């Protein structure tokens, strides 16, 4: 049975411009998704996971960068060393190059044969500072004697002064007496007198001298246990300014005085290094001045004008400044170490946060896929 008007409706539909297959079917709410829709997971968990991976990678790279910086800062901190003063800075006109220190020379000054160096770590240095200071003044005394040798050899041993109450005054020696013998050893110069009384110490000295064209002899006897020498007899000579002879006794006294006044002002941890640096430079000064003893014109050598007292003051001041510079650099590097440690803490915090974020994103992605598959 045909519905009235059905034929007319069918004819109208056939005249429309689209096909029947193009007519969309109405979507019924609550209907189940198709099989093709079930195969496509949600895009949000994937994006969340990708972002977490990127953040974790950035945190890891930052940690590696901080670690490399820490290694660099640590090396720079360990590389900070004290730069001891150099003799060339005080006296650039040196002709004798510095000799390499031998193992034997180190053993002479070391305790337990510890390694000696100019490094900035005080505990490495086990140099006997007392012995180093003594050797320093031995070298400087030799230099002074070599520099004055020519002048003293040319100066006649004429008594120019007597210390009041001295053994020479009590023995009857007078101004103008020309000394010709000391303990039967003939002398012809002031240098000869110094050598005769220093190289052969004795509690009794017999002096033969000329006075008014007559030869006379006097004896001086020590009133103590100390041997007599050119320092304690009371005899003085007229010698040119700048020329002097330093005896062994004077050398010992100068070393003791220096330890009391100068070495004690150096921080205890650095005294061994300080004494060793001073001794090495004094050794070079002595080597430089060896030519003065044999030269007929010692005043033509640059080292002839070298002032030992000024040098000692300079080395002491320069070493104190070197210590201050060392600690200043150490403090600067310590600041960088603290800064790098702070950055390391931030990097570890960032890495922990990135890892936590990645775990959360992974769990979210995992459970999202699982829930979609179940539904």
FITI-548314 format. One line per 10 residues: number of its first residue (from 1); for each residue x, y, z of C-alpha. Coordinates in Angstrom, 2 decimals, padded with zeros to 5 digits. Layout:
NUM> X:Y:Z | ...
// end
This chain:
1> 000.00:000.00:000.00 | 001.45:003.30:-001.02 | 001.42:006.37:001.16 | -000.20:009.33:-000.56 | 002.33:011.77:-001.92 | 005.31:009.34:-001.56 | 005.92:009.26:-005.29 | 006.04:013.06:-005.46 | 008.59:013.22:-002.50 | 010.80:010.61:-004.11
11> 010.85:012.53:-007.36 | 011.90:015.75:-005.56 | 014.78:013.99:-003.73 | 016.16:012.59:-006.96 | 016.42:016.09:-008.36 | 018.76:017.34:-005.44 | 022.54:017.94:-006.35 | 024.13:015.38:-003.87 | 024.01:011.63:-003.77 | 022.38:009.54:-001.14
21> 025.74:008.28:000.05 | 026.80:011.84:000.91 | 023.98:012.36:003.34 | 025.49:012.25:006.88 | 023.86:010.05:009.36 | 022.97:011.71:012.63 | 025.30:010.91:015.50 | 023.50:009.37:018.38 | 024.82:010.57:021.74 | 026.19:007.85:023.95
31> 027.01:005.63:021.01 | 030.21:003.50:021.15 | 033.28:004.77:019.15 | 034.33:002.91:016.10 | 037.35:000.59:015.91 | 039.42:003.25:014.14 | 038.79:005.77:016.95 | 039.94:003.29:019.62 | 043.40:003.00:017.96 | 044.25:006.72:018.42
41> 045.52:007.66:021.98 | 045.05:011.13:023.41 | 047.77:013.66:022.40 | 047.97:015.41:025.81 | 049.95:012.68:027.71 | 052.47:012.45:024.84 | 053.08:016.20:024.86 | 053.41:016.18:028.64 | 055.98:013.35:028.45 | 057.97:015.09:025.70
51> 058.18:018.31:027.71 | 059.37:016.39:030.80 | 062.13:014.67:028.78 | 063.34:018.03:027.46 | 063.36:019.56:030.95 | 065.26:016.59:032.38 | 067.85:016.81:029.57 | 068.33:020.55:030.21 | 068.81:019.89:033.95 | 071.34:017.15:033.19
61> 073.31:019.39:030.81 | 073.36:022.16:033.41 | 074.71:019.71:035.99 | 077.46:018.57:033.62 | 078.40:022.18:032.89 | 078.63:022.98:036.60 | 080.71:019.83:037.18 | 083.23:020.86:034.52 | 083.44:024.33:036.05 | 084.05:022.82:039.49
71> 086.93:020.75:038.12 | 088.42:023.85:036.51 | 088.04:025.91:039.69 | 089.56:023.11:041.78 | 092.60:022.96:039.51 | 092.98:026.74:039.63 | 092.79:026.63:043.45 | 095.50:023.99:043.67 | 097.64:025.86:041.14 | 097.89:028.96:043.34
81> 101.48:029.15:044.55 | 103.61:031.63:046.36 | 105.98:033.45:044.05 | 109.12:034.09:046.10 | 111.26:037.11:045.21 | 113.95:036.64:042.60 | 117.41:038.13:042.70 | 116.99:039.49:039.15 | 114.18:041.73:040.42 | 116.61:043.43:042.81
91> 119.83:043.21:040.83 | 119.22:042.60:037.09 | 122.88:042.88:036.03 | 123.81:039.30:036.86 | 126.40:037.51:034.76 | 126.46:034.13:036.51 | 123.30:032.09:035.80 | 121.52:030.35:038.63 | 122.76:026.82:039.16 | 120.38:023.91:039.39
101> 120.01:022.72:042.94 | 121.45:019.25:043.39 | 120.13:016.49:045.60 | 123.22:016.77:047.80 | 122.68:020.48:048.43 | 119.10:019.72:049.42 | 120.12:017.02:051.88 | 122.47:019.43:053.61 | 119.53:021.62:054.56 | 116.70:019.15:054.99
111> 115.29:017.05:057.78 | 114.40:013.43:056.90 | 115.64:014.20:053.38 | 112.29:015.80:052.52 | 111.86:017.34:049.12 | 112.80:021.00:048.97 | 111.00:023.31:046.55 | 109.63:026.83:046.24 | 106.05:025.60:046.20 | 103.41:027.44:048.13
121> 102.63:024.54:050.47 | 104.62:025.25:053.65 | 104.45:021.67:054.95 | 106.41:020.40:051.93 | 109.41:022.41:052.99 | 111.42:020.76:055.74 | 114.46:023.00:055.39 | 116.38:023.71:058.58 | 115.75:027.46:058.71 | 118.48:028.04:061.30
131> 121.09:026.38:059.12 | 119.79:028.20:056.03 | 120.17:031.60:057.73 | 123.69:030.71:058.89 | 124.68:029.73:055.36 | 123.10:032.92:054.04 | 125.41:035.06:056.13 | 128.37:032.86:055.31 | 127.77:033.56:051.62 | 127.29:037.28:052.20
141> 130.42:037.44:054.37 | 132.47:035.77:051.66 | 131.10:038.24:049.14 | 131.98:041.22:051.33 | 135.49:039.87:051.96 | 136.07:039.17:048.27 | 134.91:042.66:047.36 | 137.24:044.25:049.92 | 140.18:041.93:049.33 | 142.06:044.14:046.85
151> 141.69:047.23:049.04 | 142.70:045.41:052.22 | 145.71:043.84:050.51 | 146.90:047.30:049.49 | 146.42:048.81:052.97 | 149.36:048.71:055.40 | 148.55:047.34:058.89 | 149.18:050.63:060.69 | 147.23:050.97:063.93 | 144.82:053.89:063.53
161> 142.81:053.39:066.70 | 142.56:051.40:069.93 | 139.37:050.62:071.79 | 139.48:051.94:075.33 | 140.20:049.19:077.84 | 140.97:046.65:075.11 | 143.68:043.99:075.26 | 145.76:045.90:072.71 | 145.69:049.05:074.83 | 146.59:047.11:077.97
171> 149.46:045.39:076.11 | 151.01:048.78:075.34 | 150.30:049.13:071.62 | 150.02:052.69:070.33 | 148.64:054.61:067.37 | 150.98:054.54:064.39 | 152.53:051.17:065.21 | 153.14:049.12:062.05 | 152.36:045.43:062.64 | 154.81:043.14:060.85
181> 154.16:039.73:062.47 | 151.33:037.90:064.24 | 152.43:034.74:066.10 | 155.61:034.66:063.97 | 153.56:034.83:060.73 | 154.75:037.76:058.63 | 152.01:040.09:057.41 | 152.18:042.98:055.00 | 148.59:044.19:054.84 | 145.42:044.61:056.81
191> 144.04:041.56:055.01 | 147.04:039.59:056.24 | 146.32:040.64:059.82 | 142.66:039.63:059.53 | 143.56:036.25:058.06 | 146.28:035.60:060.65 | 143.98:036.29:063.59 | 140.92:034.57:062.09 | 142.25:031.41:060.48 | 144.38:030.49:063.50
201> 142.35:031.34:066.60 | 144.31:031.29:069.84 | 143.97:032.46:073.43 | 147.31:034.26:073.07 | 148.52:036.54:070.29 | 152.09:037.75:069.97 | 152.42:040.87:067.85 | 155.69:042.17:066.47 | 155.53:045.77:065.29 | 157.71:048.71:064.35
211> 157.63:051.98:066.27 | 159.93:054.83:065.39 | 162.15:052.55:063.34 | 162.54:050.05:066.19 | 161.13:046.52:066.25 | 159.11:045.61:069.36 | 156.97:042.68:070.53 | 153.85:042.60:072.71 | 151.59:039.78:073.84 | 147.84:039.76:074.35
221> 146.16:037.06:076.44 | 142.47:036.29:076.45 | 140.71:036.94:079.74 | 137.92:034.49:078.89 | 137.44:031.14:077.21 | 136.97:032.83:073.84 | 139.80:032.78:071.33 | 141.32:036.09:070.26 | 140.64:037.49:066.80 | 140.56:040.79:064.97
231> 137.28:041.74:066.65 | 138.14:041.37:070.32 | 141.73:042.66:070.42 | 140.65:046.28:070.04 | 142.97:047.14:067.12 | 141.52:049.38:064.38 | 142.99:050.31:061.02 | 142.42:053.21:058.67 | 140.83:051.69:055.58 | 138.80:053.23:052.73
241> 135.05:053.60:053.16 | 133.07:050.55:052.05 | 135.89:048.09:052.62 | 135.49:045.69:055.51 | 136.34:042.20:056.61 | 133.65:040.02:058.21 | 134.98:037.38:060.57 | 133.33:034.07:061.41 | 132.37:035.37:064.82 | 130.69:038.40:063.30
251> 128.92:036.16:060.80 | 127.42:034.06:063.59 | 126.28:037.16:065.48 | 124.71:038.67:062.39 | 122.83:035.43:061.67 | 121.50:035.30:065.24 | 120.44:038.94:065.08 | 118.70:038.40:061.76 | 116.77:035.39:063.07 | 115.60:037.37:066.07
261> 114.54:040.51:064.20 | 113.56:039.42:060.68 | 112.85:035.69:060.59 | 110.53:035.93:063.59 | 108.34:038.43:061.70 | 107.57:035.84:059.02 | 104.55:033.55:059.68 | 105.77:030.31:061.22 | 104.49:028.11:058.39 | 106.54:030.09:055.89
271> 109.82:030.55:057.76 | 111.52:027.51:056.22 | 110.60:028.60:052.70 | 111.66:032.17:053.45 | 115.07:031.10:054.80 | 115.68:028.80:051.86 | 114.80:031.52:049.32 | 117.17:033.94:051.05 | 119.99:031.40:051.16 | 119.66:030.56:047.46
281> 119.92:034.23:046.50 | 122.87:034.80:048.84 | 124.61:031.84:047.23 | 124.19:033.45:043.81 | 125.54:036.74:045.13 | 128.61:034.95:046.44 | 129.13:033.17:043.10 | 128.73:036.48:041.29 | 131.35:038.09:043.51 | 134.04:035.43:043.15
291> 135.56:037.37:040.27 | 136.10:040.38:042.54 | 138.74:038.57:044.59 | 141.03:037.96:041.61 | 140.36:041.09:039.60 | 142.69:044.09:039.59 | 139.73:046.33:038.85 | 136.85:044.90:040.93 | 135.07:048.25:040.86 | 134.31:047.74:037.16
301> 131.96:044.83:037.93 | 128.27:045.71:038.45 | 128.10:043.44:041.51 | 130.75:045.59:043.20 | 128.06:048.16:044.06 | 125.83:045.52:045.61 | 124.63:046.48:049.11 | 124.04:043.45:051.33 | 122.08:045.33:054.00 | 119.69:046.83:051.44
311> 119.27:043.43:049.84 | 118.28:041.81:053.14 | 115.65:044.48:053.76 | 114.32:044.15:050.21 | 114.03:040.35:050.31 | 112.20:040.46:053.64 | 109.68:043.03:052.40 | 109.16:041.27:049.07 | 108.52:037.94:050.74 | 105.89:039.45:053.03
321> 104.20:040.96:049.98 | 104.37:037.59:048.20 | 102.62:035.93:051.14 | 099.89:038.58:051.07 | 099.46:038.13:047.30 | 099.28:034.36:047.74 | 096.49:034.54:050.32 | 094.67:037.14:048.22 | 094.65:034.75:045.25 | 093.62:031.90:047.52
331> 090.67:033.91:048.84 | 089.64:034.74:045.28 | 089.72:031.08:044.30 | 087.91:030.07:047.49 | 085.11:032.47:046.51 | 084.88:030.78:043.13 | 084.80:027.36:044.81 | 081.94:028.45:047.07 | 080.11:029.90:044.06 | 080.54:026.65:042.12
341> 079.29:024.63:045.10 | 076.20:026.83:045.22 | 075.68:026.28:041.49 | 076.12:022.55:042.02 | 073.36:022.61:044.63 | 071.07:024.42:042.20 | 071.94:021.96:039.45 | 071.19:018.95:041.67 | 067.89:020.51:042.73 | 067.00:021.14:039.09
351> 067.96:017.59:038.14 | 065.84:016.16:040.96 | 062.90:018.33:039.88 | 063.34:017.32:036.24 | 063.48:013.65:037.19 | 060.34:013.95:039.32 | 058.54:015.78:036.52 | 059.58:013.06:034.06 | 058.30:010.29:036.36 | 054.98:012.08:036.79
361> 054.65:012.58:033.02 | 055.54:008.95:032.35 | 052.98:007.67:034.88 | 050.35:010.01:033.47 | 051.09:008.76:029.95 | 051.10:005.12:031.05 | 047.79:005.27:032.93 | 046.14:007.37:030.21 | 046.93:004.73:027.58 | 045.79:002.00:029.92
371> 042.51:003.76:030.65 | 041.82:004.39:026.95 | 042.47:000.75:026.11 | 040.11:-000.44:028.83 | 037.36:001.90:027.64
// end
